[in-house]
């Protein structure tokens, strides 16, 4: 551990020293940092590691897209950093006593970036599009069977079955309200109502936004935003240190370095997110529950957490983050036990193990590092992992969409309610993870309609126990997120859903 700390410190010193033979950013950049023009100071520069699939928020499951589009588009409601639901395009709403419908009251005078006023008809169109076949989130909104425009600023949604978490489902960034006349071009020319307007996207290079001065709410503090593609964390850190960017994700071990370097600072918060080893049960080996259990028991999650995120994670046994009020600790169901794992593998008919593929998403170093440790750990019970590190676009197409994988490491994040975290295990979900059936389907349906909070918690606890025992995935850790910031950046926060709220950011 000490060697790794020293290596990181030496790396940071080299980066800054190479820029100007100095140990501080202020000295390295000379007078240029202080003489930066007002125009340059009014551009927020953010590094990102993976190009978006496109800039249509209703046609993606990628966080890389949603973190950009959440500033171009608005939703009926949104949430704050404490998980509270707050108004956005709708200033108020009424939930029916029976919980089977909800009515939203829209702000008047809201303009799309093309200058047209947004009305309830746009809301209706947007949700019908979200429920369509081309939407990867359609399954989340199947329960909505009626969308009625009452007047230009009032709209009512009706459900087929009771959903006690109905309100929260309108807060996600993929529920963006869009103008129908622009819908065919949103992938490359997004038009919303958001605090920032789209300017330019050069694939594999940058995305530029500018402030929407006609925004209906509190206007953004900074005039321009530029996202710059920098494909690895080392280069991102270098760019931050020399002042080329203002915000970047970093690894956990870099936070202390940043907090002790002039001109920059570290920022970290627990994230509404979990990291998993997904297991495709269409694979002959992984279709056997004893094999999956053996894999789970052969993985030392503590080693992964200590090595990959420097202890800044919490091991889990099922598919909810520890910050969820519905989380239950199931880590004792499949404890780390190499000898027991070997016995289970032998009972499954594979005493000598087998060879299997492990696809890892290149832009996400945490997942790549975790996957490499997992491969080493599984070798101790005779399982050989053929590691393939692939680009994010390839991962999205081959793994997420076409399900061409055996195992992969990925994170799941950004759900305000337990149902939408866990509903990927319904037999009708169509998610990339092979599905369970029977009890989980019934338990999820019951939990979604249970008004009694104590009973709901028990139902979700039962689901977590089933997942822990049947191991459709190996649940590794509940994650934190780490950023490096220019020391002048203020108002930057991490949210429980997949969005960046850049209108709140300012330079001090």
N, C-alpha and C positions, 0 to 999 in steps of 0.2 A: 504493500500500500504506500509506504513512504517513497519508494522508487517512482511510483506513478505520480504522486504529488510533485516530486522534484522535476519529473519529466514535463508535466504540464506547465510548471513555473518557468522552466527553461524555454519551453516553446513560446510562451507568451512574451518572455523577455526578448527572444530572438525576433519575433514578429515586429515588436515595437522598435527594437534597436535597428533592424534592417531598414526601417522606414526613415531613420534619421540619426542613427548611431547615438540613441539616447534611451534612457529608461522610462521616460514619461511621454505620453502622447503630445502634451503641450509643447515640449521641447522638440519632439520629432517633426511636428508640422510647422514649427516656427511661427511667424506672424500670420500665415495664411488662414489658420483656423479663426483667429480673432478678426481678420479682415474680410471674412465671408460676407458677401452682399446680402441685403435683406431678402432679395428674391431667392437666393439659395437657402437661406435659413427657413424659408417658408415651404420647404419640401421635406416631407418625412420619407426617409428611405428605409425600406424593409427588405431583408433577404429572405428568399424561400428556396427550398431544395428540390421541389417537384413541380413541373409545369401543370397547370390545371387541365382537366379533360376538355374544358370549354368554360364559358362564362354564363351558362344557362343554369340557374340554381335548381330548376325542376328536372334536369336531365343528368344528374350526377349523384354519386354517393361519396365523392372525394372531398375531404376537408380542405385540400389545397384550393379547390374552387370556392367553397362556401366562405372561407376566410376573406376572400376578395369580394365576392358578390354580396356579402352581408353589409357592405358599405355602399353598394350601388342600388340595392333593392331594400324595401321595407316589408314588414309583416304586420298583420292586424294587431298583434300583441308581441311583446318580447319579454326578456327577463333581465334582472340585475345580477350583480355578482353574488348576491345572497340567495339566489334561486326564486326570488319573488317575481310574480307575473306583473308586468306594468304595461300601460297603454303604449301603442305605437300609431299605426294608421287608424285604429279604432280608439276613441277616447273613452268608451264605456261599453259594457256588455251585460246582458241578462241571461242567466242560466235557468231554464225551466225547472219548476219544483220536482218534476219526475226525472230530471236529468237527461231527457231525450232530445232536447233542442237547446240551441244557444243563439242569441240575437246580438249582433254587433252594430254599434253606432259609430259611423265614420266621421273623421275630421273633414270639414268642408274646405275647399280651395286648395287641396293637395294637387300638385302638378307633377306629371311625368316629366322626364328630362327632355322630351320632344315638345313640351309646352301644353299638352292636353291635360284637362282636369281628370283626376281619377275618381271613379264612382263605384257604386255597388255592383254595376254590371261587370267591371273589371275584376272585382273580387270573385264573382261567380265564374267568369271565364277562367281565371287563374286556378281555382280549385277543381274545376272540371278537367282542366289540362293536367293538374297534379294527380288526379285519379285515373288518368289515361294509361294505355298500354306502354307508352314509351317512358313513363316515369318510374324510376327505381324505388320510389317511396309510395307507390300506389297502394300497396297492401296496408299501410298505416291508416288509410282513409276510406277503406271499403265500407266501414260502418256508417259513413255519411251517405244517406240515400236521398236527401232533399236539400237543395240550395235555392232559396227563394229571395228575390229582390223585392223588398217592401217599398222602398223608394230610392232615390239616388244615393242616400247616405245611411240606409238601413238594410241589413241582410240577415237572413235567418238560415241556420243549418240544422237539419233534423237527422237523427241517427236511427238505425234499425234496431239496435240493442243498446241497453244502458252501458255507458262508459264513464266511470266516475272520474277519469282523468281527461275528459274531453277538452277542457279549456287549454291545458298545457300543449296539446297537439297542434295548436295554432301559432305557437311561438317559434317553431324551428325555422332556420333560414331558408329551407326549401319550400316553405309556404309563401314565398315572395309573391307580391302582387305585380303583375306584368300587364302591359298594354297589348291587346290582341294583334294590333296592326304591326307590331314589332316582333311577334313571337317566333317567326321563322328564322330570324337573324340573331337571336339572343346569344347563341354560342360564341359568336365573334363580334357582336355589336350590341352589348347589353344596354337596355333602356329601362330604368326603374324610377322610383321616387326618392331614392336615398340621398344621404348627406353628401355623397360624392358622385360625380358623373364620370363615365368612361371616356378616356381619351385615346388610348392606343394599347395594343397587345402585340408585341413581337415575340412569337413562340421561341422558347428556349433562350430568352433574353430578358424581357422586362414587361411589366404592365404599368400603365400610367393612368392616374385618376386626377380630377381636379374638383375643387369645392363647388357644390351646388348652392349658389347664392339665392335661389328661389325655394330653398328647403322650407317645409312647413313648420319644422320644429327648431330646436336650438341648433344653429349652424356650426359646422366644424370649425375648430380653432386654427387648423393649418390649411393653407391654400392647396397644396399639391401633395399627392402620395405617389411614390414610385416603388413598385416591387421589383427586385432584381434577382434573377436566378443565379444562385451560387450553389453548386451541387453537393458540397460537403461542408461539414461543420468547421473543419480546420480553416478553410478559406473564408468562411463566414466570420469566424473569430478574427482573422487577420484584417478583414475589411472593416469590422467594427473598431478594432484597435487603432487603425490609421484614419478613422473618421469618414470612410467611404459610405457607411450605412449607419443607421440610428437604432435599429431594432433587429435582432436575430435570435433564433432559438440556439441554445448552447447545450452542452452536456453537463451533467450534475457536477462533475469534478472541476468545471471552469468557473463556478459561481464565486468561490473564494478569491480566485485570481482576479476576476473582474472587480470585486469589491475592494481590492487593494491596488488598483491601477488608476492613475489619473485619467479623467475624461470619460470613464465608463463606469457602469455599475451592474450588478447582478440582480435578477428578480426571479423568484420562484414561488409557486403555490401548488397545493394539492389539486389534482385535476379530476374531473368527473369522467374517469377513463380507466379501462383495464387493458392489460396485455395478456394475450392468450396464444397458445400453440393450437391452431385449428387442425382438426383431424378429419379427413375426408372418408366417411364411412363407406363410400363406394369402393374404396381400396379393399382387397381381399383380407389383408392383415387387420386393417383398422375396423372392419365390420365386426370383429370379435371383441366383445366387451372386456375379456380378460387381457387381451393385448393392450387395449387402451388403458386399462387399470395399471398394467405393468409399466407402460410408458410414464404414466403419472407418478408412480411410486419411484421411478428411477431418476426423476428430475429433482435436483436440489435447488429449490426456489431461493433459499437464502443466499446461495453462491451467486445466482444470477443477480439478485438485488444488490448484494455487496459489491460485485464486480462491475456491473453495467451502469447502475445509477448511484453508486457510492452510498448505498444504504437508504436512499431517498425513495423507497417504495414499501408497500405492505403486502405480504404474500396473501393470496386468496385461494379459496377452494371451489368457487362457483362464479357465476357470471353477473356479479354486481360489484361496483366500487365500494370501498369502505365508507365513503362519504354519504352513501344512500341511507335514508332512515329505515329502509327495508333490508339492509344487509345483515346476514347472519354468518358467523364464522364456521366454515365447513372444512378448514384446513386439516383437521384430524381424520377426515374420512379416507383420504389417500395419502398418508404421511410418507415422507422420504424414507425408503427402506429398500436398498439394492437387492438384498437376498430375497426378500418377499417378492420383488419384481421379477427376479429370475424364476422363482417358483411359479408365478402366474403365467409367465411366458411359456414355460414347459407344459403347464396344464392346458394352455391354448393350443399346443401341438407344435411349438417352435422352440425347442430346447436349445438349438444352436443359433437362434435369432434369424434375422433376414436383412435385406437391403431395401431402403425406401428413400424417396426423394424428399427434399426439404427446400422449398422455394422461399427466398427472403427478399423483401423490397429494398432495393439499393438506397433510396434517399433517406431511409429511416435507420440511422445507425444503431439506435437502441434495439430494434428488432433484429438487425443483422448480428449484433454482438450476442444477444440472448440466444439466437438460433445456433450460433457456433458453439456456445457453451452447452446447449442442449444436445447437440450432436456428439460432443465429447462424453457427456454423461450417459447417453444412450448406448455408446459403444461398450460401456462396462457391463451391459446385459446382453451383448451380442447383436444389437441393432446398429447397422451401418447406415448413416445418412449421407446421401449424395446431395451436397449443397449446391444450389443454383441461385446466385444473386442476380436479380432481374430489375430492369427499370420499372418505375412506377406505372407507366402506361401499360406495359406488358403485364404487370401484376394485376391491374384493374381488368384487363381484357381476358387474360388466361385464367387467373385464379378467381377473381370476384364474379366475372360474368360467365365464363365457359367452364368453370370448375375443373380445370386441368391441373390438378395438384394432388399430392398425397398429404403433405403437412406444410404449414406456413405459420409464421409469427406475425401478428398484427395487433393493433389496438382497436377497441370499440369505445366510443365516447359520445357525449353530448345528448343524453336523454334525461328529461326532467322527471320521468315517472318510471317505475320498475317494469310496467307492462312492455313498453317499447324497447327496453334493454333486453328483455327476456323473450319477446315474441318471435325472434329469429328462430327459436326452437319449435315453433308450431309447424305441423306437417304441411300447412298451406303457405308458409312464408316465402318459399322460393329463394331463401338466402343461400350464400355460397357454402355455408357450413351444412354438412349432412344433418338430417333432422331426426328428432325423436318423435314418438307418437304416443297415443294412449293417454297416460296420466297427465303429461305435461299439457297437452291440448285442453283437456278438461279443467285442469287447475288454472290455466291462464284465462279461459273463458269465465270461470267462476270469479276469479280475482278481479277481473275488469268490471264486474257488475256488483261486487260486494261493497255496500255502503258502510258497513261497520269496520272501522279502522283496525281494530284488534284482530278481527277475523281475516281481513285482507293481509295483514302482516304474517299471519300463520300460513295462509295459502302460498304467499311468496317464499316463505321459509321452506315449505314443502317442495316447491319447485327447485330451489337452490340445492336441497339435499338430493333430489333425483339427479340433477346435473353432476353433482359431486360424486355420486356413486356410479353413474353410467358413463361418465367422462366423454361426452361428445367432443369436448376440447379439454386441453389441460390449461387450467386457469393459473396464471403465473403471478401477477402482481397488480395492485392498484397503484396508478402512476401519479407522479407530480410532473409539472412542466417547468422548464428553465429557460430564461431569456437573458440576453445581454443587451443593455441599453446605453445609448449616449447619456451622459450624466445630466443633460439638459431636458431629457424626455420626462414629462409628467403625465399622469392620468392614464397610463397604460394598465390594463387589468386583464385577468383571465376569467372567462365566463363558463358557466356549466354546460352551455351548448356550443356547437361548432361555429363560432363567429369571432371576428375582431371588431370592436367598436372604436374605430379610429377617430370619429368625430369628437370623442372625449379627450384625445391626446393633444398635448400642447408642448411647446418649448418654453422652459423657464427663462 
